[in-house]
Amino acid sequence: MSTKQSIKSQDQTDDAPGFHLWEDCFETMDNAETAPVYLRFEGVSVELETQRAGANVTVTLPRDLARALGIVE
């Protein structure tokens, strides 16, 4: 049984990457205002730099995908 509650998604196609934005229903039960959300990209270019304190991730998004996510107009 999945505990994912989809917020927004777009399927990957041959021409465009996809994404899935979701939250976990058990995490939102405690406090929905502070519960994390999760974002998975499919078919995008990424750069990962690991450091002692964590990691830096650079994701290259086509503008159409950024619009679908509400990042740019």
mmCIF file as gemmi writes it, N, C-alpha and C atoms, coordinates in Angstrom:
data_model
loop_
_atom_site.group_PDB
_atom_site.id
_atom_site.type_symbol
_atom_site.label_atom_id
_atom_site.label_alt_id
_atom_site.label_comp_id
_atom_site.label_asym_id
_atom_site.label_entity_id
_atom_site.label_seq_id
_atom_site.pdbx_PDB_ins_code
_atom_site.Cartn_x
_atom_site.Cartn_y
_atom_site.Cartn_z
_atom_site.occupancy
_atom_site.B_iso_or_equiv
_atom_site.pdbx_formal_charge
_atom_site.auth_seq_id
_atom_site.auth_asym_id
_atom_site.pdbx_PDB_model_num
ATOM 1 N N . MET Axp A 1 ? 0.838 -1.177 0 1 0 ? 1 A 1
ATOM 2 C CA . MET Axp A 1 ? 0 0 0 1 0 ? 1 A 1
ATOM 3 C C . MET Axp A 1 ? 0.888 1.247 0 1 0 ? 1 A 1
ATOM 4 N N . SER Axp A 2 ? 0.62 2.13 -0.892 1 0 ? 2 A 1
ATOM 5 C CA . SER Axp A 2 ? 1.401 3.356 -0.995 1 0 ? 2 A 1
ATOM 6 C C . SER Axp A 2 ? 0.859 4.409 -0.042 1 0 ? 2 A 1
ATOM 7 N N . THR Axp A 3 ? 1.766 5.186 0.504 1 0 ? 3 A 1
ATOM 8 C CA . THR Axp A 3 ? 1.361 6.29 1.359 1 0 ? 3 A 1
ATOM 9 C C . THR Axp A 3 ? 1.539 7.625 0.645 1 0 ? 3 A 1
ATOM 10 N N . LYS Axp A 4 ? 1.819 7.565 -0.667 1 0 ? 4 A 1
ATOM 11 C CA . LYS Axp A 4 ? 2.01 8.784 -1.452 1 0 ? 4 A 1
ATOM 12 C C . LYS Axp A 4 ? 0.666 9.412 -1.795 1 0 ? 4 A 1
ATOM 13 N N . GLN Axp A 5 ? 0.581 10.711 -1.591 1 0 ? 5 A 1
ATOM 14 C CA . GLN Axp A 5 ? -0.572 11.483 -2.034 1 0 ? 5 A 1
ATOM 15 C C . GLN Axp A 5 ? -0.063 12.467 -3.074 1 0 ? 5 A 1
ATOM 16 N N . SER Axp A 6 ? -0.426 12.231 -4.334 1 0 ? 6 A 1
ATOM 17 C CA . SER Axp A 6 ? 0.047 13.09 -5.412 1 0 ? 6 A 1
ATOM 18 C C . SER Axp A 6 ? -0.498 14.5 -5.272 1 0 ? 6 A 1
ATOM 19 N N . ILE Axp A 7 ? 0.375 15.466 -5.504 1 0 ? 7 A 1
ATOM 20 C CA . ILE Axp A 7 ? -0.003 16.871 -5.516 1 0 ? 7 A 1
ATOM 21 C C . ILE Axp A 7 ? -0.101 17.352 -6.956 1 0 ? 7 A 1
ATOM 22 N N . LYS Axp A 8 ? 0.898 16.953 -7.747 1 0 ? 8 A 1
ATOM 23 C CA . LYS Axp A 8 ? 0.947 17.349 -9.151 1 0 ? 8 A 1
ATOM 24 C C . LYS Axp A 8 ? 1.88 16.387 -9.872 1 0 ? 8 A 1
ATOM 25 N N . SER Axp A 9 ? 1.576 16.068 -11.134 1 0 ? 9 A 1
ATOM 26 C CA . SER Axp A 9 ? 2.46 15.191 -11.891 1 0 ? 9 A 1
ATOM 27 C C . SER Axp A 9 ? 2.299 15.422 -13.385 1 0 ? 9 A 1
ATOM 28 N N . GLN Axp A 10 ? 3.309 14.994 -14.099 1 0 ? 10 A 1
ATOM 29 C CA . GLN Axp A 10 ? 3.291 15.052 -15.563 1 0 ? 10 A 1
ATOM 30 C C . GLN Axp A 10 ? 4.096 13.853 -16.048 1 0 ? 10 A 1
ATOM 31 N N . ASP Axp A 11 ? 3.511 13.031 -16.903 1 0 ? 11 A 1
ATOM 32 C CA . ASP Axp A 11 ? 4.19 11.847 -17.407 1 0 ? 11 A 1
ATOM 33 C C . ASP Axp A 11 ? 5.317 12.216 -18.356 1 0 ? 11 A 1
ATOM 34 N N . GLN Axp A 12 ? 6.399 11.445 -18.298 1 0 ? 12 A 1
ATOM 35 C CA . GLN Axp A 12 ? 7.5 11.611 -19.23 1 0 ? 12 A 1
ATOM 36 C C . GLN Axp A 12 ? 7.069 11.083 -20.604 1 0 ? 12 A 1
ATOM 37 N N . THR Axp A 13 ? 7.462 11.786 -21.646 1 0 ? 13 A 1
ATOM 38 C CA . THR Axp A 13 ? 7.185 11.352 -23.018 1 0 ? 13 A 1
ATOM 39 C C . THR Axp A 13 ? 8.515 11.247 -23.767 1 0 ? 13 A 1
ATOM 40 N N . ASP Axp A 14 ? 8.461 10.852 -25.022 1 0 ? 14 A 1
ATOM 41 C CA . ASP Axp A 14 ? 9.674 10.805 -25.84 1 0 ? 14 A 1
ATOM 42 C C . ASP Axp A 14 ? 10.264 12.193 -26.041 1 0 ? 14 A 1
ATOM 43 N N . ASP Axp A 15 ? 9.412 13.225 -25.972 1 0 ? 15 A 1
ATOM 44 C CA . ASP Axp A 15 ? 9.85 14.589 -26.252 1 0 ? 15 A 1
ATOM 45 C C . ASP Axp A 15 ? 10.084 15.444 -25.015 1 0 ? 15 A 1
ATOM 46 N N . ALA Axp A 16 ? 9.613 15.009 -23.858 1 0 ? 16 A 1
ATOM 47 C CA . ALA Axp A 16 ? 9.682 15.875 -22.677 1 0 ? 16 A 1
ATOM 48 C C . ALA Axp A 16 ? 9.846 15.054 -21.402 1 0 ? 16 A 1
ATOM 49 N N . PRO Axp A 17 ? 10.597 15.606 -20.435 1 0 ? 17 A 1
ATOM 50 C CA . PRO Axp A 17 ? 10.721 14.93 -19.147 1 0 ? 17 A 1
ATOM 51 C C . PRO Axp A 17 ? 9.432 15.017 -18.342 1 0 ? 17 A 1
ATOM 52 N N . GLY Axp A 18 ? 9.366 14.225 -17.307 1 0 ? 18 A 1
ATOM 53 C CA . GLY Axp A 18 ? 8.19 14.233 -16.447 1 0 ? 18 A 1
ATOM 54 C C . GLY Axp A 18 ? 8.572 14.53 -15.006 1 0 ? 18 A 1
ATOM 55 N N . PHE Axp A 19 ? 7.56 14.627 -14.149 1 0 ? 19 A 1
ATOM 56 C CA . PHE Axp A 19 ? 7.801 14.852 -12.73 1 0 ? 19 A 1
ATOM 57 C C . PHE Axp A 19 ? 6.647 14.299 -11.919 1 0 ? 19 A 1
ATOM 58 N N . HIS Axp A 20 ? 6.904 14.119 -10.638 1 0 ? 20 A 1
ATOM 59 C CA . HIS Axp A 20 ? 5.863 13.726 -9.691 1 0 ? 20 A 1
ATOM 60 C C . HIS Axp A 20 ? 6.152 14.453 -8.386 1 0 ? 20 A 1
ATOM 61 N N . LEU Axp A 21 ? 5.214 15.249 -7.937 1 0 ? 21 A 1
ATOM 62 C CA . LEU Axp A 21 ? 5.295 15.969 -6.675 1 0 ? 21 A 1
ATOM 63 C C . LEU Axp A 21 ? 4.276 15.332 -5.743 1 0 ? 21 A 1
ATOM 64 N N . TRP Axp A 22 ? 4.734 14.889 -4.554 1 0 ? 22 A 1
ATOM 65 C CA . TRP Axp A 22 ? 3.813 14.221 -3.646 1 0 ? 22 A 1
ATOM 66 C C . TRP Axp A 22 ? 4.189 14.483 -2.195 1 0 ? 22 A 1
ATOM 67 N N . GLU Axp A 23 ? 3.262 14.092 -1.32 1 0 ? 23 A 1
ATOM 68 C CA . GLU Axp A 23 ? 3.504 14.111 0.115 1 0 ? 23 A 1
ATOM 69 C C . GLU Axp A 23 ? 3.139 12.74 0.65 1 0 ? 23 A 1
ATOM 70 N N . ASP Axp A 24 ? 3.626 12.428 1.83 1 0 ? 24 A 1
ATOM 71 C CA . ASP Axp A 24 ? 3.342 11.156 2.48 1 0 ? 24 A 1
ATOM 72 C C . ASP Axp A 24 ? 2.191 11.363 3.463 1 0 ? 24 A 1
ATOM 73 N N . CYS Axp A 25 ? 1.147 10.577 3.334 1 0 ? 25 A 1
ATOM 74 C CA . CYS Axp A 25 ? -0.049 10.793 4.155 1 0 ? 25 A 1
ATOM 75 C C . CYS Axp A 25 ? 0.234 10.634 5.647 1 0 ? 25 A 1
ATOM 76 N N . PHE Axp A 26 ? 1.171 9.764 6.037 1 0 ? 26 A 1
ATOM 77 C CA . PHE Axp A 26 ? 1.477 9.612 7.463 1 0 ? 26 A 1
ATOM 78 C C . PHE Axp A 26 ? 2.223 10.821 8.008 1 0 ? 26 A 1
ATOM 79 N N . GLU Axp A 27 ? 3.068 11.437 7.191 1 0 ? 27 A 1
ATOM 80 C CA . GLU Axp A 27 ? 3.798 12.616 7.642 1 0 ? 27 A 1
ATOM 81 C C . GLU Axp A 27 ? 2.885 13.833 7.773 1 0 ? 27 A 1
ATOM 82 N N . THR Axp A 28 ? 1.869 13.927 6.927 1 0 ? 28 A 1
ATOM 83 C CA . THR Axp A 28 ? 0.954 15.069 6.997 1 0 ? 28 A 1
ATOM 84 C C . THR Axp A 28 ? -0.049 14.935 8.14 1 0 ? 28 A 1
ATOM 85 N N . MET Axp A 29 ? -0.218 13.724 8.666 1 0 ? 29 A 1
ATOM 86 C CA . MET Axp A 29 ? -1.142 13.535 9.781 1 0 ? 29 A 1
ATOM 87 C C . MET Axp A 29 ? -0.675 14.286 11.024 1 0 ? 29 A 1
ATOM 88 N N . ASP Axp A 30 ? 0.636 14.331 11.245 1 0 ? 30 A 1
ATOM 89 C CA . ASP Axp A 30 ? 1.179 14.998 12.433 1 0 ? 30 A 1
ATOM 90 C C . ASP Axp A 30 ? 1.061 16.51 12.332 1 0 ? 30 A 1
ATOM 91 N N . ASN Axp A 31 ? 1.514 17.056 11.214 1 0 ? 31 A 1
ATOM 92 C CA . ASN Axp A 31 ? 1.447 18.502 11.012 1 0 ? 31 A 1
ATOM 93 C C . ASN Axp A 31 ? 1.623 18.795 9.527 1 0 ? 31 A 1
ATOM 94 N N . ALA Axp A 32 ? 0.532 19.01 8.836 1 0 ? 32 A 1
ATOM 95 C CA . ALA Axp A 32 ? 0.57 19.228 7.394 1 0 ? 32 A 1
ATOM 96 C C . ALA Axp A 32 ? 1.351 20.474 7.013 1 0 ? 32 A 1
ATOM 97 N N . GLU Axp A 33 ? 1.412 21.445 7.892 1 0 ? 33 A 1
ATOM 98 C CA . GLU Axp A 33 ? 2.102 22.706 7.582 1 0 ? 33 A 1
ATOM 99 C C . GLU Axp A 33 ? 3.619 22.536 7.526 1 0 ? 33 A 1
ATOM 100 N N . THR Axp A 34 ? 4.168 21.585 8.266 1 0 ? 34 A 1
ATOM 101 C CA . THR Axp A 34 ? 5.615 21.397 8.295 1 0 ? 34 A 1
ATOM 102 C C . THR Axp A 34 ? 6.077 20.096 7.639 1 0 ? 34 A 1
ATOM 103 N N . ALA Axp A 35 ? 5.146 19.272 7.196 1 0 ? 35 A 1
ATOM 104 C CA . ALA Axp A 35 ? 5.509 17.998 6.564 1 0 ? 35 A 1
ATOM 105 C C . ALA Axp A 35 ? 6.229 18.253 5.244 1 0 ? 35 A 1
ATOM 106 N N . PRO Axp A 36 ? 7.25 17.456 4.929 1 0 ? 36 A 1
ATOM 107 C CA . PRO Axp A 36 ? 7.971 17.656 3.671 1 0 ? 36 A 1
ATOM 108 C C . PRO Axp A 36 ? 7.14 17.206 2.474 1 0 ? 36 A 1
ATOM 109 N N . VAL Axp A 37 ? 7.53 17.686 1.311 1 0 ? 37 A 1
ATOM 110 C CA . VAL Axp A 37 ? 6.994 17.194 0.052 1 0 ? 37 A 1
ATOM 111 C C . VAL Axp A 37 ? 8.163 16.592 -0.717 1 0 ? 37 A 1
ATOM 112 N N . TYR Axp A 38 ? 7.862 15.731 -1.658 1 0 ? 38 A 1
ATOM 113 C CA . TYR Axp A 38 ? 8.879 15.022 -2.423 1 0 ? 38 A 1
ATOM 114 C C . TYR Axp A 38 ? 8.675 15.322 -3.901 1 0 ? 38 A 1
ATOM 115 N N . LEU Axp A 39 ? 9.778 15.477 -4.621 1 0 ? 39 A 1
ATOM 116 C CA . LEU Axp A 39 ? 9.726 15.798 -6.045 1 0 ? 39 A 1
ATOM 117 C C . LEU Axp A 39 ? 10.683 14.886 -6.79 1 0 ? 39 A 1
ATOM 118 N N . ARG Axp A 40 ? 10.159 14.119 -7.722 1 0 ? 40 A 1
ATOM 119 C CA . ARG Axp A 40 ? 10.963 13.235 -8.551 1 0 ? 40 A 1
ATOM 120 C C . ARG Axp A 40 ? 10.882 13.719 -9.998 1 0 ? 40 A 1
ATOM 121 N N . PHE Axp A 41 ? 12.04 13.874 -10.611 1 0 ? 41 A 1
ATOM 122 C CA . PHE Axp A 41 ? 12.111 14.212 -12.028 1 0 ? 41 A 1
ATOM 123 C C . PHE Axp A 41 ? 12.449 12.953 -12.814 1 0 ? 41 A 1
ATOM 124 N N . GLU Axp A 42 ? 11.897 12.846 -14.004 1 0 ? 42 A 1
ATOM 125 C CA . GLU Axp A 42 ? 12.176 11.715 -14.886 1 0 ? 42 A 1
ATOM 126 C C . GLU Axp A 42 ? 12.702 12.263 -16.209 1 0 ? 42 A 1
ATOM 127 N N . GLY Axp A 43 ? 13.899 11.844 -16.591 1 0 ? 43 A 1
ATOM 128 C CA . GLY Axp A 43 ? 14.45 12.234 -17.886 1 0 ? 43 A 1
ATOM 129 C C . GLY Axp A 43 ? 15.061 13.621 -17.95 1 0 ? 43 A 1
ATOM 130 N N . VAL Axp A 44 ? 15.629 14.098 -16.829 1 0 ? 44 A 1
ATOM 131 C CA . VAL Axp A 44 ? 16.274 15.411 -16.811 1 0 ? 44 A 1
ATOM 132 C C . VAL Axp A 44 ? 17.775 15.243 -16.6 1 0 ? 44 A 1
ATOM 133 N N . SER Axp A 45 ? 18.514 16.289 -16.889 1 0 ? 45 A 1
ATOM 134 C CA . SER Axp A 45 ? 19.948 16.308 -16.671 1 0 ? 45 A 1
ATOM 135 C C . SER Axp A 45 ? 20.218 16.835 -15.265 1 0 ? 45 A 1
ATOM 136 N N . VAL Axp A 46 ? 21.113 16.155 -14.528 1 0 ? 46 A 1
ATOM 137 C CA . VAL Axp A 46 ? 21.438 16.582 -13.169 1 0 ? 46 A 1
ATOM 138 C C . VAL Axp A 46 ? 22.945 16.611 -12.957 1 0 ? 46 A 1
ATOM 139 N N . GLU Axp A 47 ? 23.344 17.432 -12.003 1 0 ? 47 A 1
ATOM 140 C CA . GLU Axp A 47 ? 24.731 17.493 -11.541 1 0 ? 47 A 1
ATOM 141 C C . GLU Axp A 47 ? 24.691 17.379 -10.029 1 0 ? 47 A 1
ATOM 142 N N . LEU Axp A 48 ? 25.469 16.474 -9.487 1 0 ? 48 A 1
ATOM 143 C CA . LEU Axp A 48 ? 25.472 16.234 -8.051 1 0 ? 48 A 1
ATOM 144 C C . LEU Axp A 48 ? 26.864 16.473 -7.492 1 0 ? 48 A 1
ATOM 145 N N . GLU Axp A 49 ? 26.934 17.286 -6.44 1 0 ? 49 A 1
ATOM 146 C CA . GLU Axp A 49 ? 28.18 17.533 -5.715 1 0 ? 49 A 1
ATOM 147 C C . GLU Axp A 49 ? 27.957 17.125 -4.268 1 0 ? 49 A 1
ATOM 148 N N . THR Axp A 50 ? 28.726 16.167 -3.795 1 0 ? 50 A 1
ATOM 149 C CA . THR Axp A 50 ? 28.595 15.764 -2.401 1 0 ? 50 A 1
ATOM 150 C C . THR Axp A 50 ? 29.605 16.513 -1.546 1 0 ? 50 A 1
ATOM 151 N N . GLN Axp A 51 ? 29.178 16.814 -0.335 1 0 ? 51 A 1
ATOM 152 C CA . GLN Axp A 51 ? 30.015 17.521 0.63 1 0 ? 51 A 1
ATOM 153 C C . GLN Axp A 51 ? 29.83 16.876 1.989 1 0 ? 51 A 1
ATOM 154 N N . ARG Axp A 52 ? 30.619 17.267 2.917 1 0 ? 52 A 1
ATOM 155 C CA . ARG Axp A 52 ? 30.514 16.713 4.264 1 0 ? 52 A 1
ATOM 156 C C . ARG Axp A 52 ? 29.145 16.998 4.885 1 0 ? 52 A 1
ATOM 157 N N . ALA Axp A 53 ? 28.609 18.167 4.618 1 0 ? 53 A 1
ATOM 158 C CA . ALA Axp A 53 ? 27.34 18.577 5.226 1 0 ? 53 A 1
ATOM 159 C C . ALA Axp A 53 ? 26.116 18.198 4.39 1 0 ? 53 A 1
ATOM 160 N N . GLY Axp A 54 ? 26.294 17.471 3.302 1 0 ? 54 A 1
ATOM 161 C CA . GLY Axp A 54 ? 25.15 17.099 2.464 1 0 ? 54 A 1
ATOM 162 C C . GLY Axp A 54 ? 25.531 17.108 0.997 1 0 ? 54 A 1
ATOM 163 N N . ALA Axp A 55 ? 24.614 17.526 0.155 1 0 ? 55 A 1
ATOM 164 C CA . ALA Axp A 55 ? 24.857 17.519 -1.281 1 0 ? 55 A 1
ATOM 165 C C . ALA Axp A 55 ? 24.223 18.739 -1.936 1 0 ? 55 A 1
ATOM 166 N N . ASN Axp A 56 ? 24.793 19.127 -3.063 1 0 ? 56 A 1
ATOM 167 C CA . ASN Axp A 56 ? 24.214 20.158 -3.92 1 0 ? 56 A 1
ATOM 168 C C . ASN Axp A 56 ? 23.751 19.466 -5.19 1 0 ? 56 A 1
ATOM 169 N N . VAL Axp A 57 ? 22.532 19.756 -5.614 1 0 ? 57 A 1
ATOM 170 C CA . VAL Axp A 57 ? 21.98 19.154 -6.823 1 0 ? 57 A 1
ATOM 171 C C . VAL Axp A 57 ? 21.546 20.266 -7.762 1 0 ? 57 A 1
ATOM 172 N N . THR Axp A 58 ? 22.062 20.232 -8.971 1 0 ? 58 A 1
ATOM 173 C CA . THR Axp A 58 ? 21.631 21.166 -10.006 1 0 ? 58 A 1
ATOM 174 C C . THR Axp A 58 ? 20.834 20.379 -11.032 1 0 ? 58 A 1
ATOM 175 N N . VAL Axp A 59 ? 19.609 20.819 -11.288 1 0 ? 59 A 1
ATOM 176 C CA . VAL Axp A 59 ? 18.727 20.144 -12.233 1 0 ? 59 A 1
ATOM 177 C C . VAL Axp A 59 ? 18.459 21.094 -13.386 1 0 ? 59 A 1
ATOM 178 N N . THR Axp A 60 ? 18.7 20.63 -14.6 1 0 ? 60 A 1
ATOM 179 C CA . THR Axp A 60 ? 18.415 21.422 -15.788 1 0 ? 60 A 1
ATOM 180 C C . THR Axp A 60 ? 17.011 21.078 -16.263 1 0 ? 60 A 1
ATOM 181 N N . LEU Axp A 61 ? 16.105 22.076 -16.2 1 0 ? 61 A 1
ATOM 182 C CA . LEU Axp A 61 ? 14.708 21.856 -16.572 1 0 ? 61 A 1
ATOM 183 C C . LEU Axp A 61 ? 14.363 22.603 -17.855 1 0 ? 61 A 1
ATOM 184 N N . PRO Axp A 62 ? 13.683 21.943 -18.772 1 0 ? 62 A 1
ATOM 185 C CA . PRO Axp A 62 ? 13.128 22.683 -19.901 1 0 ? 62 A 1
ATOM 186 C C . PRO Axp A 62 ? 12.113 23.699 -19.371 1 0 ? 62 A 1
ATOM 187 N N . ARG Axp A 63 ? 11.986 24.823 -20.019 1 0 ? 63 A 1
ATOM 188 C CA . ARG Axp A 63 ? 11.104 25.89 -19.545 1 0 ? 63 A 1
ATOM 189 C C . ARG Axp A 63 ? 9.653 25.412 -19.433 1 0 ? 63 A 1
ATOM 190 N N . ASP Axp A 64 ? 9.185 24.558 -20.352 1 0 ? 64 A 1
ATOM 191 C CA . ASP Axp A 64 ? 7.809 24.048 -20.274 1 0 ? 64 A 1
ATOM 192 C C . ASP Axp A 64 ? 7.582 23.275 -18.975 1 0 ? 64 A 1
ATOM 193 N N . LEU Axp A 65 ? 8.579 22.502 -18.56 1 0 ? 65 A 1
ATOM 194 C CA . LEU Axp A 65 ? 8.45 21.755 -17.318 1 0 ? 65 A 1
ATOM 195 C C . LEU Axp A 65 ? 8.465 22.699 -16.121 1 0 ? 65 A 1
ATOM 196 N N . ALA Axp A 66 ? 9.32 23.708 -16.158 1 0 ? 66 A 1
ATOM 197 C CA . ALA Axp A 66 ? 9.352 24.709 -15.08 1 0 ? 66 A 1
ATOM 198 C C . ALA Axp A 66 ? 8.015 25.435 -14.985 1 0 ? 66 A 1
ATOM 199 N N . ARG Axp A 67 ? 7.393 25.707 -16.126 1 0 ? 67 A 1
ATOM 200 C CA . ARG Axp A 67 ? 6.049 26.34 -16.115 1 0 ? 67 A 1
ATOM 201 C C . ARG Axp A 67 ? 5.027 25.401 -15.477 1 0 ? 67 A 1
ATOM 202 N N . ALA Axp A 68 ? 5.07 24.12 -15.833 1 0 ? 68 A 1
ATOM 203 C CA . ALA Axp A 68 ? 4.115 23.151 -15.288 1 0 ? 68 A 1
ATOM 204 C C . ALA Axp A 68 ? 4.234 23.056 -13.768 1 0 ? 68 A 1
ATOM 205 N N . LEU Axp A 69 ? 5.447 23.247 -13.258 1 0 ? 69 A 1
ATOM 206 C CA . LEU Axp A 69 ? 5.671 23.206 -11.814 1 0 ? 69 A 1
ATOM 207 C C . LEU Axp A 69 ? 5.334 24.538 -11.136 1 0 ? 69 A 1
ATOM 208 N N . GLY Axp A 70 ? 5.125 25.589 -11.922 1 0 ? 70 A 1
ATOM 209 C CA . GLY Axp A 70 ? 4.823 26.892 -11.362 1 0 ? 70 A 1
ATOM 210 C C . GLY Axp A 70 ? 6.052 27.657 -10.933 1 0 ? 70 A 1
ATOM 211 N N . ILE Axp A 71 ? 7.231 27.239 -11.416 1 0 ? 71 A 1
ATOM 212 C CA . ILE Axp A 71 ? 8.479 27.9 -11.038 1 0 ? 71 A 1
ATOM 213 C C . ILE Axp A 71 ? 8.659 29.212 -11.82 1 0 ? 71 A 1
ATOM 214 N N . VAL Axp A 72 ? 8.3 29.208 -13.094 1 0 ? 72 A 1
ATOM 215 C CA . VAL Axp A 72 ? 8.375 30.41 -13.931 1 0 ? 72 A 1
ATOM 216 C C . VAL Axp A 72 ? 7.04 30.571 -14.652 1 0 ? 72 A 1
ATOM 217 N N . GLU Axp A 73 ? 6.842 31.759 -15.166 1 0 ? 73 A 1
ATOM 218 C CA . GLU Axp A 73 ? 5.592 32.021 -15.924 1 0 ? 73 A 1
ATOM 219 C C . GLU Axp A 73 ? 5.831 31.87 -17.399 1 0 ? 73 A 1
